[in-house]
Amino acid sequence: MKKIFIFFVILLLTGCNVQYDLTITNKEEVREKFYVFIDNNTIDNSNMSKDEYLDYYSNLYLQNSGYENYKVDTKKGKDISSFIVTRNYENLNDYITSVSFKNMFYNATIERIGNYTSFETSKNQFLESIKNNEIVSEDMKKNTYTINIKFYNQVVNHNADEVDEKNNIYTWIVNKDTTKNTLYFKIGPKVRYDVMILDYIQNNLLLLSIIGIIILFILITSLYIFIKIKKNNEID
Protein backbone atom coordinates (compact mmCIF):
# COMPACT_ATOMS: atom_id res chain seq x y z
CA MET A 1 0.00 0.00 0.00
CA LYS A 2 2.77 2.47 0.78
CA LYS A 3 4.14 2.20 -2.75
CA ILE A 4 0.73 2.28 -4.40
CA PHE A 5 -0.68 5.37 -2.69
CA ILE A 6 2.35 7.67 -2.64
CA PHE A 7 0.42 10.84 -3.37
CA PHE A 8 -3.19 9.93 -2.64
CA VAL A 9 -2.55 8.80 0.94
CA ILE A 10 -0.66 11.97 1.74
CA LEU A 11 -3.56 14.12 0.62
CA LEU A 12 -6.68 12.00 1.03
CA LEU A 13 -5.95 11.18 4.66
CA THR A 14 -6.51 14.88 5.36
CA GLY A 15 -9.98 14.83 3.77
CA CYS A 16 -9.86 15.52 0.04
CA ASN A 17 -11.67 14.41 -3.09
CA VAL A 18 -10.31 13.46 -6.49
CA GLN A 19 -11.79 14.22 -9.90
CA TYR A 20 -10.08 12.11 -12.54
CA ASP A 21 -10.61 13.14 -16.19
CA LEU A 22 -9.52 11.19 -19.25
CA THR A 23 -9.97 11.76 -22.96
CA ILE A 24 -9.51 8.75 -25.25
CA THR A 25 -9.24 9.79 -28.89
CA ASN A 26 -10.25 7.81 -31.97
CA LYS A 27 -6.55 6.83 -32.28
CA GLU A 28 -6.57 5.61 -28.66
CA GLU A 29 -4.33 8.43 -27.50
CA VAL A 30 -5.01 9.24 -23.84
CA ARG A 31 -5.05 12.66 -22.24
CA GLU A 32 -5.05 12.51 -18.45
CA LYS A 33 -5.94 15.23 -15.97
CA PHE A 34 -6.86 14.82 -12.33
CA TYR A 35 -7.74 17.27 -9.61
CA VAL A 36 -7.18 16.85 -5.89
CA PHE A 37 -9.46 19.24 -3.99
CA ILE A 38 -8.47 20.27 -0.47
CA ASP A 39 -10.68 22.14 1.98
CA ASN A 40 -8.81 25.27 3.06
CA ASN A 41 -9.59 24.43 6.69
CA THR A 42 -7.37 21.39 6.25
CA ILE A 43 -4.55 23.62 5.01
CA ASP A 44 -5.04 26.01 7.94
CA ASN A 45 -4.76 23.09 10.36
CA SER A 46 -1.41 22.10 8.82
CA ASN A 47 0.31 25.21 10.19
CA MET A 48 1.37 26.13 6.65
CA SER A 49 0.24 28.95 4.38
CA LYS A 50 -1.68 28.00 1.23
CA ASP A 51 1.34 28.78 -0.96
CA GLU A 52 3.67 26.75 1.24
CA TYR A 53 1.25 23.79 1.47
CA LEU A 54 0.60 23.62 -2.28
CA ASP A 55 4.26 24.05 -3.15
CA TYR A 56 5.37 21.43 -0.60
CA TYR A 57 3.03 18.67 -1.79
CA SER A 58 3.55 19.49 -5.48
CA ASN A 59 7.28 18.98 -5.12
CA LEU A 60 6.80 15.93 -2.90
CA TYR A 61 4.67 14.38 -5.64
CA LEU A 62 7.18 14.99 -8.43
CA GLN A 63 10.11 13.68 -6.40
CA ASN A 64 8.71 10.13 -6.47
CA SER A 65 10.04 7.73 -9.07
CA GLY A 66 7.74 7.36 -12.06
CA TYR A 67 6.23 10.84 -11.88
CA GLU A 68 8.90 12.68 -13.85
CA ASN A 69 6.68 13.11 -16.93
CA TYR A 70 3.77 14.63 -15.03
CA LYS A 71 2.94 18.32 -14.82
CA VAL A 72 1.53 19.67 -11.55
CA ASP A 73 -0.27 23.00 -11.27
CA THR A 74 -1.96 24.44 -8.21
CA LYS A 75 -4.91 26.75 -7.68
CA LYS A 76 -5.87 28.68 -4.57
CA GLY A 77 -9.57 29.22 -3.91
CA LYS A 78 -11.65 30.98 -1.29
CA ASP A 79 -12.88 27.75 0.31
CA ILE A 80 -11.22 25.00 -1.72
CA SER A 81 -7.72 24.78 -3.18
CA SER A 82 -6.53 22.18 -5.63
CA PHE A 83 -3.73 20.32 -7.37
CA ILE A 84 -4.10 19.77 -11.13
CA VAL A 85 -1.97 16.97 -12.54
CA THR A 86 -1.71 16.31 -16.29
CA ARG A 87 -0.01 13.90 -18.66
CA ASN A 88 -0.56 12.60 -22.22
CA TYR A 89 -0.01 9.05 -23.53
CA GLU A 90 0.42 7.73 -27.05
CA ASN A 91 -1.95 4.79 -26.52
CA LEU A 92 -3.98 2.80 -23.98
CA ASN A 93 -1.13 0.36 -23.34
CA ASP A 94 1.15 3.19 -22.23
CA TYR A 95 -1.59 4.55 -20.00
CA ILE A 96 -2.28 1.33 -18.07
CA THR A 97 1.43 0.93 -17.27
CA SER A 98 1.61 4.44 -15.78
CA VAL A 99 2.04 5.09 -12.07
CA SER A 100 -1.14 7.14 -11.78
CA PHE A 101 -3.25 4.35 -13.29
CA LYS A 102 -1.81 1.87 -10.80
CA ASN A 103 -2.72 4.30 -8.03
CA MET A 104 -6.34 3.96 -9.04
CA PHE A 105 -6.45 0.34 -10.22
CA TYR A 106 -4.15 -2.63 -9.91
CA ASN A 107 -4.25 -3.78 -13.53
CA ALA A 108 -6.39 -3.85 -16.65
CA THR A 109 -7.02 -5.97 -19.71
CA ILE A 110 -7.49 -4.66 -23.25
CA GLU A 111 -9.15 -6.94 -25.78
CA ARG A 112 -9.36 -6.06 -29.48
CA ILE A 113 -11.69 -8.06 -31.69
CA GLY A 114 -12.15 -6.64 -35.17
CA ASN A 115 -12.97 -2.93 -34.93
CA TYR A 116 -14.03 -3.13 -31.28
CA THR A 117 -11.85 -2.54 -28.21
CA SER A 118 -12.90 -3.52 -24.69
CA PHE A 119 -11.18 -2.30 -21.53
CA GLU A 120 -11.69 -3.67 -18.01
CA THR A 121 -9.78 -2.86 -14.87
CA SER A 122 -8.82 -5.30 -12.17
CA LYS A 123 -9.75 -4.79 -8.52
CA ASN A 124 -10.01 -1.23 -7.32
CA GLN A 125 -7.22 -0.59 -4.81
CA PHE A 126 -9.14 2.07 -2.91
CA LEU A 127 -12.09 -0.25 -2.25
CA GLU A 128 -9.93 -3.27 -1.54
CA SER A 129 -7.98 -1.32 1.07
CA ILE A 130 -11.15 -0.32 2.89
CA LYS A 131 -12.54 -3.86 2.77
CA ASN A 132 -9.27 -5.27 4.12
CA ASN A 133 -9.09 -2.53 6.76
CA GLU A 134 -5.74 -1.35 5.40
CA ILE A 135 -6.97 2.22 5.51
CA VAL A 136 -8.19 2.95 9.01
CA SER A 137 -8.82 6.69 8.69
CA GLU A 138 -12.54 7.49 8.82
CA ASP A 139 -11.85 10.69 6.87
CA MET A 140 -10.40 8.75 3.98
CA LYS A 141 -13.39 6.41 3.90
CA LYS A 142 -15.59 9.44 3.28
CA ASN A 143 -13.68 10.48 0.18
CA THR A 144 -14.83 9.97 -3.38
CA TYR A 145 -13.15 9.43 -6.74
CA THR A 146 -15.10 10.84 -9.68
CA ILE A 147 -13.78 9.32 -12.91
CA ASN A 148 -14.85 11.02 -16.15
CA ILE A 149 -13.86 9.54 -19.51
CA LYS A 150 -14.57 11.38 -22.76
CA PHE A 151 -14.50 9.22 -25.88
CA TYR A 152 -14.08 10.24 -29.51
CA ASN A 153 -15.54 6.87 -30.52
CA GLN A 154 -19.03 5.59 -29.89
CA VAL A 155 -19.30 3.50 -26.70
CA VAL A 156 -21.25 0.28 -27.33
CA ASN A 157 -21.10 -1.17 -23.80
CA HIS A 158 -20.10 0.07 -20.35
CA ASN A 159 -20.84 -0.07 -16.61
CA ALA A 160 -20.63 3.69 -15.95
CA ASP A 161 -22.77 5.29 -13.25
CA GLU A 162 -23.63 8.38 -15.32
CA VAL A 163 -23.59 9.24 -19.03
CA ASP A 164 -23.43 12.62 -20.78
CA GLU A 165 -24.59 11.61 -24.27
CA LYS A 166 -24.05 15.05 -25.83
CA ASN A 167 -20.36 15.24 -24.88
CA ASN A 168 -19.85 11.44 -24.89
CA ILE A 169 -18.56 11.50 -21.29
CA TYR A 170 -18.97 8.44 -19.06
CA THR A 171 -18.66 8.83 -15.29
CA TRP A 172 -17.79 6.29 -12.60
CA ILE A 173 -18.18 7.30 -8.94
CA VAL A 174 -15.98 5.37 -6.51
CA ASN A 175 -16.42 5.56 -2.74
CA LYS A 176 -17.09 3.27 0.21
CA ASP A 177 -20.67 2.68 -0.98
CA THR A 178 -19.65 1.54 -4.46
CA THR A 179 -20.86 -1.96 -5.29
CA LYS A 180 -18.99 -2.50 -8.56
CA ASN A 181 -15.32 -3.34 -8.25
CA THR A 182 -14.20 -2.81 -11.86
CA LEU A 183 -14.47 -0.19 -14.56
CA TYR A 184 -15.53 -1.49 -17.97
CA PHE A 185 -16.21 -0.07 -21.42
CA LYS A 186 -16.17 -1.17 -25.06
CA ILE A 187 -15.73 1.24 -27.96
CA GLY A 188 -16.66 0.69 -31.59
CA PRO A 189 -15.36 2.01 -34.91
CA LYS A 190 -17.86 4.87 -35.29
CA VAL A 191 -16.21 8.24 -34.56
CA ARG A 192 -18.12 11.03 -32.81
CA TYR A 193 -16.80 13.88 -34.98
CA ASP A 194 -19.06 16.38 -33.19
CA VAL A 195 -17.33 15.60 -29.89
CA MET A 196 -13.87 15.61 -31.49
CA ILE A 197 -14.37 19.00 -33.18
CA LEU A 198 -15.86 20.63 -30.09
CA ASP A 199 -13.02 19.27 -27.95
CA TYR A 200 -10.45 20.65 -30.41
CA ILE A 201 -12.07 24.09 -30.28
CA GLN A 202 -12.15 24.08 -26.46
CA ASN A 203 -8.51 22.98 -26.19
CA ASN A 204 -7.30 25.52 -28.77
CA LEU A 205 -9.59 28.44 -27.99
CA LEU A 206 -6.78 30.99 -27.61
CA LEU A 207 -5.07 29.96 -30.85
CA LEU A 208 -8.34 29.96 -32.78
CA SER A 209 -9.23 33.37 -31.33
CA ILE A 210 -5.90 34.80 -32.51
CA ILE A 211 -6.37 33.28 -35.97
CA GLY A 212 -9.91 34.69 -36.10
CA ILE A 213 -8.68 38.18 -35.17
CA ILE A 214 -5.97 38.02 -37.85
CA ILE A 215 -8.46 36.90 -40.50
CA LEU A 216 -10.90 39.63 -39.45
CA PHE A 217 -8.10 42.23 -39.64
CA ILE A 218 -7.13 41.04 -43.13
CA LEU A 219 -10.78 41.17 -44.30
CA ILE A 220 -11.33 44.68 -42.89
CA THR A 221 -8.05 45.92 -44.38
CA SER A 222 -8.85 44.35 -47.74
CA LEU A 223 -12.32 45.91 -47.71
CA TYR A 224 -10.87 49.31 -46.83
CA ILE A 225 -8.34 49.11 -49.68
CA PHE A 226 -11.04 47.94 -52.11
CA ILE A 227 -13.36 50.83 -51.19
CA LYS A 228 -10.53 53.36 -51.43
CA ILE A 229 -9.47 52.08 -54.84
CA LYS A 230 -13.08 52.12 -56.05
CA LYS A 231 -13.54 55.73 -54.92
CA ASN A 232 -10.31 56.80 -56.61
CA ASN A 233 -11.45 55.15 -59.84
CA GLU A 234 -14.80 56.95 -59.64
CA ILE A 235 -13.04 60.32 -59.22
CA ASP A 236 -10.83 59.63 -62.23
C-alpha positions in Angstrom: 0.0 0.0 0.0 2.8 2.5 0.8 4.1 2.2 -2.7 0.7 2.3 -4.4 -0.7 5.4 -2.7 2.4 7.7 -2.6 0.4 10.8 -3.4 -3.2 9.9 -2.6 -2.5 8.8 0.9 -0.7 12.0 1.7 -3.6 14.1 0.6 -6.7 12.0 1.0 -6.0 11.2 4.7 -6.5 14.9 5.4 -10.0 14.8 3.8 -9.9 15.5 0.0 -11.7 14.4 -3.1 -10.3 13.5 -6.5 -11.8 14.2 -9.9 -10.1 12.1 -12.5 -10.6 13.1 -16.2 -9.5 11.2 -19.3 -10.0 11.8 -23.0 -9.5 8.8 -25.3 -9.2 9.8 -28.9 -10.2 7.8 -32.0 -6.6 6.8 -32.3 -6.6 5.6 -28.7 -4.3 8.4 -27.5 -5.0 9.2 -23.8 -5.1 12.7 -22.2 -5.0 12.5 -18.5 -5.9 15.2 -16.0 -6.9 14.8 -12.3 -7.7 17.3 -9.6 -7.2 16.9 -5.9 -9.5 19.2 -4.0 -8.5 20.3 -0.5 -10.7 22.1 2.0 -8.8 25.3 3.1 -9.6 24.4 6.7 -7.4 21.4 6.2 -4.5 23.6 5.0 -5.0 26.0 7.9 -4.8 23.1 10.4 -1.4 22.1 8.8 0.3 25.2 10.2 1.4 26.1 6.6 0.2 28.9 4.4 -1.7 28.0 1.2 1.3 28.8 -1.0 3.7 26.7 1.2 1.3 23.8 1.5 0.6 23.6 -2.3 4.3 24.0 -3.2 5.4 21.4 -0.6 3.0 18.7 -1.8 3.5 19.5 -5.5 7.3 19.0 -5.1 6.8 15.9 -2.9 4.7 14.4 -5.6 7.2 15.0 -8.4 10.1 13.7 -6.4 8.7 10.1 -6.5 10.0 7.7 -9.1 7.7 7.4 -12.1 6.2 10.8 -11.9 8.9 12.7 -13.8 6.7 13.1 -16.9 3.8 14.6 -15.0 2.9 18.3 -14.8 1.5 19.7 -11.6 -0.3 23.0 -11.3 -2.0 24.4 -8.2 -4.9 26.7 -7.7 -5.9 28.7 -4.6 -9.6 29.2 -3.9 -11.7 31.0 -1.3 -12.9 27.8 0.3 -11.2 25.0 -1.7 -7.7 24.8 -3.2 -6.5 22.2 -5.6 -3.7 20.3 -7.4 -4.1 19.8 -11.1 -2.0 17.0 -12.5 -1.7 16.3 -16.3 0.0 13.9 -18.7 -0.6 12.6 -22.2 0.0 9.0 -23.5 0.4 7.7 -27.0 -2.0 4.8 -26.5 -4.0 2.8 -24.0 -1.1 0.4 -23.3 1.2 3.2 -22.2 -1.6 4.5 -20.0 -2.3 1.3 -18.1 1.4 0.9 -17.3 1.6 4.4 -15.8 2.0 5.1 -12.1 -1.1 7.1 -11.8 -3.3 4.3 -13.3 -1.8 1.9 -10.8 -2.7 4.3 -8.0 -6.3 4.0 -9.0 -6.5 0.3 -10.2 -4.1 -2.6 -9.9 -4.3 -3.8 -13.5 -6.4 -3.9 -16.7 -7.0 -6.0 -19.7 -7.5 -4.7 -23.2 -9.1 -6.9 -25.8 -9.4 -6.1 -29.5 -11.7 -8.1 -31.7 -12.2 -6.6 -35.2 -13.0 -2.9 -34.9 -14.0 -3.1 -31.3 -11.9 -2.5 -28.2 -12.9 -3.5 -24.7 -11.2 -2.3 -21.5 -11.7 -3.7 -18.0 -9.8 -2.9 -14.9 -8.8 -5.3 -12.2 -9.7 -4.8 -8.5 -10.0 -1.2 -7.3 -7.2 -0.6 -4.8 -9.1 2.1 -2.9 -12.1 -0.3 -2.2 -9.9 -3.3 -1.5 -8.0 -1.3 1.1 -11.1 -0.3 2.9 -12.5 -3.9 2.8 -9.3 -5.3 4.1 -9.1 -2.5 6.8 -5.7 -1.3 5.4 -7.0 2.2 5.5 -8.2 3.0 9.0 -8.8 6.7 8.7 -12.5 7.5 8.8 -11.8 10.7 6.9 -10.4 8.8 4.0 -13.4 6.4 3.9 -15.6 9.4 3.3 -13.7 10.5 0.2 -14.8 10.0 -3.4 -13.1 9.4 -6.7 -15.1 10.8 -9.7 -13.8 9.3 -12.9 -14.9 11.0 -16.1 -13.9 9.5 -19.5 -14.6 11.4 -22.8 -14.5 9.2 -25.9 -14.1 10.2 -29.5 -15.5 6.9 -30.5 -19.0 5.6 -29.9 -19.3 3.5 -26.7 -21.3 0.3 -27.3 -21.1 -1.2 -23.8 -20.1 0.1 -20.3 -20.8 -0.1 -16.6 -20.6 3.7 -16.0 -22.8 5.3 -13.3 -23.6 8.4 -15.3 -23.6 9.2 -19.0 -23.4 12.6 -20.8 -24.6 11.6 -24.3 -24.0 15.0 -25.8 -20.4 15.2 -24.9 -19.8 11.4 -24.9 -18.6 11.5 -21.3 -19.0 8.4 -19.1 -18.7 8.8 -15.3 -17.8 6.3 -12.6 -18.2 7.3 -8.9 -16.0 5.4 -6.5 -16.4 5.6 -2.7 -17.1 3.3 0.2 -20.7 2.7 -1.0 -19.6 1.5 -4.5 -20.9 -2.0 -5.3 -19.0 -2.5 -8.6 -15.3 -3.3 -8.2 -14.2 -2.8 -11.9 -14.5 -0.2 -14.6 -15.5 -1.5 -18.0 -16.2 -0.1 -21.4 -16.2 -1.2 -25.1 -15.7 1.2 -28.0 -16.7 0.7 -31.6 -15.4 2.0 -34.9 -17.9 4.9 -35.3 -16.2 8.2 -34.6 -18.1 11.0 -32.8 -16.8 13.9 -35.0 -19.1 16.4 -33.2 -17.3 15.6 -29.9 -13.9 15.6 -31.5 -14.4 19.0 -33.2 -15.9 20.6 -30.1 -13.0 19.3 -28.0 -10.4 20.7 -30.4 -12.1 24.1 -30.3 -12.1 24.1 -26.5 -8.5 23.0 -26.2 -7.3 25.5 -28.8 -9.6 28.4 -28.0 -6.8 31.0 -27.6 -5.1 30.0 -30.8 -8.3 30.0 -32.8 -9.2 33.4 -31.3 -5.9 34.8 -32.5 -6.4 33.3 -36.0 -9.9 34.7 -36.1 -8.7 38.2 -35.2 -6.0 38.0 -37.9 -8.5 36.9 -40.5 -10.9 39.6 -39.5 -8.1 42.2 -39.6 -7.1 41.0 -43.1 -10.8 41.2 -44.3 -11.3 44.7 -42.9 -8.0 45.9 -44.4 -8.8 44.4 -47.7 -12.3 45.9 -47.7 -10.9 49.3 -46.8 -8.3 49.1 -49.7 -11.0 47.9 -52.1 -13.4 50.8 -51.2 -10.5 53.4 -51.4 -9.5 52.1 -54.8 -13.1 52.1 -56.1 -13.5 55.7 -54.9 -10.3 56.8 -56.6 -11.4 55.2 -59.8 -14.8 57.0 -59.6 -13.0 60.3 -59.2 -10.8 59.6 -62.2 
